[in-house]
Amino acid sequence: MAFTAFDLSGKVALVTGGNGGIGLGIAEGLASAGADIAIWGTNAKKNAIAAERIAAYGKRVHTELCDVGDEAAVDAAMQRTVAALGRLDGCFANAGVAGARMPFEELTAELWRSTLRVNLDGAFFTLRAASRQLLAQGDGGVLVGTASLAAIEGAPRNEHYAATKGGLISMMRALAVEYARHGIRAHSILPGWIRTDMSAEVQASDAFQSMISKRVPMRRWGEASDFAGIAVYLMSAASSFHTGDTFLIDGGYAIY
């Protein structure tokens, strides 16, 4: 008998920040495995382009213009998403901002709070809305937060960003324990150096490119498509007894 645990037919997944970068890589992976997809983003044009790519897999796709840092907007978007797609089986809280790098002693309260607003408050609002829906359905599901390698390594001049991602990991572990009895699993994904718009500035640096070529054992940048496989696994029945984990997708950077 064929192994079918990775078949996501009939499942619905929400991906915030799913209109580009890692989020779109996750969304395309899930759609290719059979899931219908909801994409939340703040750019209507990017949402439409992403929707076309998802529709090419023959799956239903619903998009929302949603600022995840706005509590009321998140709750309303969740209601419309469920109304459009009928249910929710997985939520990937992926939306985030990098925040400008600067010496810690010069870090402003404004930048600190604006980074937390999206990366941590936004994840909280999204995951809370998703958990309410999963609990109401009563048949389990999965919650996934996109954290970062910055959460577990020293990230100089990036303390505000690192703090949000470390907080997200702690939240996902707590959710894994709290909701395990309901069949709801929770995990964190920790990207390393990935070729996306968020990393465009450092990609443009010859010195940084040289560092990556020497420092990443796989000798390349990660790509958005590198997150498709882990997303399918976490959404699927293949991971039904797996919860509370942190998945480093970094080409071996953290262990080298």
Sequence and secondary structure as in RCSB ss.txt:
>XXXX:A:sequence
MAFTAFDLSGKVALVTGGNGGIGLGIAEGLASAGADIAIWGTNAKKNAIAAERIAAYGKRVHTELCDVGDEAAVD
AAMQRTVAALGRLDGCFANAGVAGARMPFEELTAELWRSTLRVNLDGAFFTLRAASRQLLAQGDGGVLVGTASLA
AIEGAPRNEHYAATKGGLISMMRALAVEYARHGIRAHSILPGWIRTDMSAEVQASDAFQSMISKRVPMRRWGEAS
DFAGIAVYLMSAASSFHTGDTFLIDGGYAIY
>XXXX:A:secstr
    TT  TT EEEEETTTSHHHHHHHHHHHHTT EEEEEES HHHHHHHHHHHHTTT  EEEEE  TT HHHHH
HHHHHHHHHHS  SEEEE          GGG  HHHHHHHHIIIIIHHHHHHHHHHHHHHHHTS EEEEEE  GG
GTS  TT HHHHHHHHHHHHHHHHHHHHHGGGTEEEEEEEE SB SGGGHHHHT HHHHHHHHHHSTT S B GG
GGHHHHHHHHSGGGTT  S EEEESTTGGG 
